[in-house]
Amino acid sequence: MNRYDRLMHRISIGENILIDGATGTEIEQRGVPQLNNAWNGGGALSHPEILRTVHMDYIREGAEIVISNTFATHRHALRDAGVEDQFEALNRCGVELAIEARELMQTPDVLVAGGMSYWAWSGNWQDSERLRPAAEEQALILARAGADFLMLEMMVDIDRMLVTLEAAQLSSLPVWVGLSCVPDASGNMMLKRGEPLADALRALQDKNVAFLNIMHTEVEDIEACLDIVDHHWAGPIGVYAHSASWSGQVGQFDVTIPPEDYTAFAESWLSRGVKVVGGCCGLGVDHIKSLKTLF
């Protein structure tokens, strides 16, 4: 049984799993410069030692899953940033640095998830015809670099979500899907680009999705999302919320929720059946250290 199968077995018998916190905002706060239109995606090449250390810090505090810093290294983001020629290297090194962190920490059962998204900081959203081959290529690079599974992050509309999922599944790795949600004016939970969360969940049924996460969603909105998930999803569920604001692409962390308060929210999520908990933007090493007290 490989490390992924062992993890899923533990989840199936009722164990809860701690995932890491934010990587992009964490390396930003440690001095890694942004790429214009590709956020913090350049860290694997510009500051590999900082990125490796962030992964090690999360593992030290108990994270059993770390996500590669490849959320912002899809081809069209790097093209918009003027560094498309680094596409293969950034994705490969993003996974390799997480694996190096696992080895240095001597924690062979820690899983490395290859992060994938299609977010467009420039507003240059790709249609399916262009998105699909680039996502297929990224998924294969992440798989060949040694990722244990793929983590789709900030899926914010249904069509692109399904295209990215189908592309990722061609890697033959298990795929987890992360949905990012906001309430509309009436308080209904929607994907960030306006489609109902319930419709996204229905679209994922029978798509061989190994695990569903609500992620990069405001802490206070998670319960409402879980209410909908409970009615439309029968598989395992995870949560890694965010707590930060932005001025352009620059993170603002003065409103970040304190670790002990985030842990109190997480305790409630776990009590209703969530199996994996971690943090997204703004939630760093101290938050994971606090979450560990629940496991």
C-alpha positions as CSV (number, residue, x, y, z in Angstrom):
1,M,0.0,0.0,0.0
2,N,1.5,3.3,-1.0
3,R,1.4,6.5,1.1
4,Y,-1.7,7.8,-0.7
5,D,-3.6,4.6,-0.2
6,R,-2.6,4.6,3.5
7,L,-3.9,8.1,3.9
8,M,-7.2,7.3,2.3
9,H,-7.6,4.2,4.4
10,R,-7.0,6.3,7.5
11,I,-9.7,8.7,6.4
12,S,-12.1,5.8,5.6
13,I,-11.8,4.5,9.1
14,G,-12.5,7.9,10.7
15,E,-9.2,9.6,11.1
16,N,-8.8,13.3,10.5
17,I,-5.8,14.7,8.5
18,L,-4.0,18.0,8.9
19,I,-3.0,19.8,5.7
20,D,-0.5,22.6,5.4
21,G,-1.3,26.3,5.4
22,A,-0.7,29.0,2.7
23,T,2.4,28.7,0.7
24,G,2.1,31.7,-1.7
25,T,1.4,34.3,0.9
26,E,3.8,32.7,3.3
27,I,6.8,33.0,0.9
28,E,5.6,36.5,0.1
29,Q,5.8,37.5,3.7
30,R,9.3,36.0,3.8
31,G,10.5,38.2,1.0
32,V,9.9,36.3,-2.2
33,P,9.0,38.9,-4.9
34,Q,5.9,38.4,-7.0
35,L,5.6,37.8,-10.7
36,N,3.3,40.3,-12.3
37,N,0.2,38.4,-13.4
38,A,1.5,35.1,-11.9
39,W,1.4,36.1,-8.2
40,N,3.9,34.1,-6.1
41,G,4.5,31.4,-8.7
42,G,8.2,32.2,-9.3
43,G,9.5,31.2,-5.9
44,A,10.7,27.7,-6.8
45,L,13.3,29.2,-9.1
46,S,14.0,32.6,-7.5
47,H,14.1,31.6,-3.9
48,P,14.0,27.8,-3.6
49,E,15.5,27.8,-0.1
50,I,12.7,29.9,1.3
51,L,10.0,27.7,-0.4
52,R,11.6,24.5,0.9
53,T,11.8,25.9,4.4
54,V,8.1,26.8,4.3
55,H,7.2,23.3,3.4
56,M,9.5,22.0,6.2
57,D,8.0,24.4,8.7
58,Y,4.5,23.0,8.0
59,I,5.7,19.4,8.2
60,R,7.4,20.2,11.5
61,E,4.0,21.5,12.9
62,G,2.2,18.3,11.9
63,A,1.0,18.8,8.3
64,E,0.6,15.4,6.6
65,I,-0.1,16.9,3.2
66,V,1.9,19.7,1.6
67,I,0.8,21.4,-1.6
68,S,3.4,22.3,-4.2
69,N,3.8,26.0,-5.0
70,T,2.3,25.5,-8.5
71,F,-1.1,27.2,-8.0
72,A,0.1,30.1,-10.2
73,T,2.4,28.3,-12.6
74,H,-0.2,27.3,-15.3
75,R,0.9,28.2,-18.8
76,H,-1.4,31.2,-19.4
77,A,-0.4,32.9,-16.1
78,L,3.2,32.5,-16.9
79,R,2.6,33.8,-20.5
80,D,0.9,36.9,-19.0
81,A,3.9,37.3,-16.7
82,G,6.4,37.1,-19.6
83,V,8.1,33.9,-18.3
84,E,6.3,31.1,-20.2
85,D,9.7,29.6,-20.9
86,Q,9.9,28.7,-17.2
87,F,6.7,26.6,-17.3
88,E,8.3,23.2,-17.1
89,A,11.0,24.2,-14.6
90,L,8.6,26.0,-12.2
91,N,6.2,23.1,-12.1
92,R,8.9,20.4,-11.8
93,C,10.9,22.3,-9.2
94,G,7.7,23.2,-7.2
95,V,7.1,19.5,-6.6
96,E,10.7,18.6,-6.1
97,L,11.2,21.1,-3.4
98,A,8.2,19.8,-1.5
99,I,9.7,16.3,-1.8
100,E,13.1,17.5,-0.6
101,A,11.3,19.0,2.4
102,R,9.7,15.7,3.2
103,E,13.1,13.9,2.9
104,L,14.9,16.5,5.1
105,M,12.2,16.2,7.7
106,Q,12.5,12.4,7.6
107,T,8.7,12.1,7.2
108,P,8.2,9.6,4.4
109,D,4.4,9.3,4.9
110,V,3.8,13.0,4.2
111,L,2.1,13.4,0.9
112,V,3.0,16.0,-1.8
113,A,0.0,17.3,-3.7
114,G,0.6,18.9,-7.0
115,G,-1.4,22.1,-7.1
116,M,-3.2,23.2,-10.2
117,S,-5.5,26.1,-11.1
118,Y,-6.6,28.3,-14.0
119,W,-7.0,31.6,-12.2
120,A,-6.2,34.7,-14.4
121,W,-4.7,37.6,-12.5
122,S,-4.7,39.6,-15.8
123,G,-8.3,38.8,-16.5
124,N,-7.2,36.8,-19.5
125,W,-9.4,33.8,-18.9
126,Q,-8.7,30.9,-21.2
127,D,-11.4,29.1,-23.2
128,S,-11.6,25.3,-23.0
129,E,-9.8,24.8,-26.3
130,R,-6.7,26.5,-25.0
131,L,-7.0,25.5,-21.3
132,R,-7.2,21.7,-21.9
133,P,-3.8,21.0,-23.5
134,A,-2.0,23.3,-21.1
135,A,-3.6,21.7,-18.1
136,E,-2.8,18.2,-19.5
137,E,0.8,19.2,-19.9
138,Q,1.0,20.7,-16.3
139,A,-0.6,17.6,-14.8
140,L,2.0,15.3,-16.5
141,I,4.9,17.5,-15.3
142,L,3.6,17.4,-11.7
143,A,3.1,13.6,-11.9
144,R,6.5,12.9,-13.4
145,A,8.1,15.1,-10.7
146,G,6.8,12.8,-8.0
147,A,3.5,14.3,-6.8
148,D,1.4,11.8,-4.9
149,F,-1.9,13.2,-6.2
150,L,-3.2,16.4,-7.8
151,M,-5.0,19.2,-6.0
152,L,-7.2,21.4,-8.1
153,E,-7.5,24.8,-6.4
154,M,-9.8,27.8,-6.9
155,M,-12.2,26.1,-9.2
156,V,-14.4,29.1,-9.7
157,D,-16.7,28.2,-12.7
158,I,-18.1,24.9,-13.8
159,D,-16.9,24.6,-17.4
160,R,-13.2,25.3,-16.7
161,M,-13.4,23.1,-13.6
162,L,-14.5,20.1,-15.6
163,V,-11.9,20.7,-18.3
164,T,-9.1,21.0,-15.7
165,L,-10.4,17.9,-13.9
166,E,-10.5,15.8,-17.1
167,A,-7.0,17.0,-18.0
168,A,-5.6,16.2,-14.5
169,Q,-7.1,12.7,-14.6
170,L,-5.1,11.9,-17.7
171,S,-2.0,11.9,-15.4
172,S,-3.4,8.7,-13.8
173,L,-3.0,10.3,-10.3
174,P,-5.9,10.7,-7.9
175,V,-7.4,14.2,-8.2
176,W,-8.9,16.3,-5.4
177,V,-11.1,19.3,-6.3
178,G,-11.1,22.6,-4.4
179,L,-14.0,24.9,-4.8
180,S,-13.8,28.6,-3.9
181,C,-17.1,30.3,-2.9
182,V,-18.7,33.6,-2.0
183,P,-22.3,34.5,-1.0
184,D,-24.4,36.4,-3.5
185,A,-26.6,39.4,-2.5
186,S,-29.2,37.0,-1.1
187,G,-26.7,34.9,0.9
188,N,-26.7,32.0,-1.5
189,M,-23.3,30.3,-1.8
190,M,-21.9,30.6,-5.3
191,L,-18.6,29.8,-7.0
192,K,-16.5,33.0,-7.2
193,R,-17.5,33.5,-10.9
194,G,-21.2,33.4,-10.1
195,E,-22.6,29.8,-10.5
196,P,-24.4,28.1,-7.6
197,L,-22.2,25.8,-5.5
198,A,-25.0,23.2,-5.7
199,D,-24.7,23.2,-9.5
200,A,-20.9,22.6,-9.3
201,L,-21.4,19.7,-6.9
202,R,-24.0,18.1,-9.2
203,A,-21.6,18.6,-12.1
204,L,-18.9,16.6,-10.2
205,Q,-21.0,13.6,-9.5
206,D,-19.8,10.5,-11.3
207,K,-16.6,12.3,-12.3
208,N,-14.3,10.0,-10.2
209,V,-13.3,12.8,-7.9
210,A,-11.4,11.3,-5.0
211,F,-12.0,14.2,-2.5
212,L,-13.8,17.5,-2.3
213,N,-12.4,20.6,-0.6
214,I,-14.0,24.0,0.1
215,M,-10.9,26.3,0.0
216,H,-9.9,29.9,-0.5
217,T,-13.3,30.9,1.0
218,E,-13.9,33.2,3.9
219,V,-13.9,31.5,7.3
220,E,-17.4,32.8,8.1
221,D,-18.8,31.3,4.9
222,I,-17.6,27.8,5.4
223,E,-20.6,26.5,7.4
224,A,-23.1,27.7,4.7
225,C,-21.0,25.9,2.1
226,L,-21.0,22.7,4.2
227,D,-24.7,22.9,4.5
228,I,-25.0,22.6,0.7
229,V,-22.2,20.0,0.4
230,D,-24.1,17.8,2.9
231,H,-27.0,17.6,0.5
232,H,-25.1,17.1,-2.7
233,W,-21.9,15.2,-1.9
234,A,-21.5,11.7,-0.5
235,G,-17.7,11.5,-0.5
236,P,-15.0,12.8,1.9
237,I,-14.8,16.6,2.5
238,G,-12.0,19.0,3.5
239,V,-11.7,22.6,4.3
240,Y,-8.9,25.1,4.0
241,A,-10.3,28.6,4.3
242,H,-8.4,31.9,3.8
243,S,-8.1,35.1,5.8
244,A,-6.5,37.9,4.0
245,S,-7.3,40.8,1.7
246,W,-5.5,42.2,-1.3
247,S,-4.4,45.5,-2.8
248,G,-4.0,44.5,-6.4
249,Q,-2.0,41.3,-6.2
250,V,-0.3,42.3,-2.9
251,G,-1.6,40.5,0.2
252,Q,-2.8,42.5,3.3
253,F,-2.5,40.5,6.5
254,D,-3.7,43.0,9.1
255,V,-7.1,41.3,9.2
256,T,-5.9,37.7,9.4
257,I,-7.9,35.6,11.9
258,P,-5.9,34.7,15.0
259,P,-4.8,31.1,15.1
260,E,-6.9,30.2,18.2
261,D,-10.0,31.6,16.6
262,Y,-9.4,29.7,13.3
263,T,-8.9,26.5,15.4
264,A,-12.3,27.1,17.0
265,F,-14.0,27.3,13.6
266,A,-12.1,24.2,12.5
267,E,-13.2,22.2,15.5
268,S,-16.8,22.9,14.5
269,W,-16.1,21.7,10.9
270,L,-14.5,18.5,12.1
271,S,-17.5,17.9,14.4
272,R,-19.8,17.7,11.4
273,G,-17.7,15.3,9.4
274,V,-15.0,17.2,7.6
275,K,-11.9,14.9,7.4
276,V,-9.1,17.3,6.2
277,V,-8.4,20.7,7.6
278,G,-5.7,23.3,6.8
279,G,-5.3,26.9,5.7
280,C,-5.1,29.0,2.6
281,C,-4.0,32.6,1.9
282,G,-3.0,34.4,5.1
283,L,-3.1,31.3,7.3
284,G,0.5,30.4,8.1
285,V,2.6,28.2,10.3
286,D,1.2,29.4,13.6
287,H,-2.3,28.5,12.4
288,I,-1.2,25.0,11.5
289,K,0.5,24.7,14.9
290,S,-2.7,25.6,16.6
291,L,-4.8,23.3,14.4
292,K,-2.6,20.4,15.4
293,T,-4.1,20.5,18.9
294,L,-7.3,19.1,17.3
295,F,-5.6,16.0,16.0
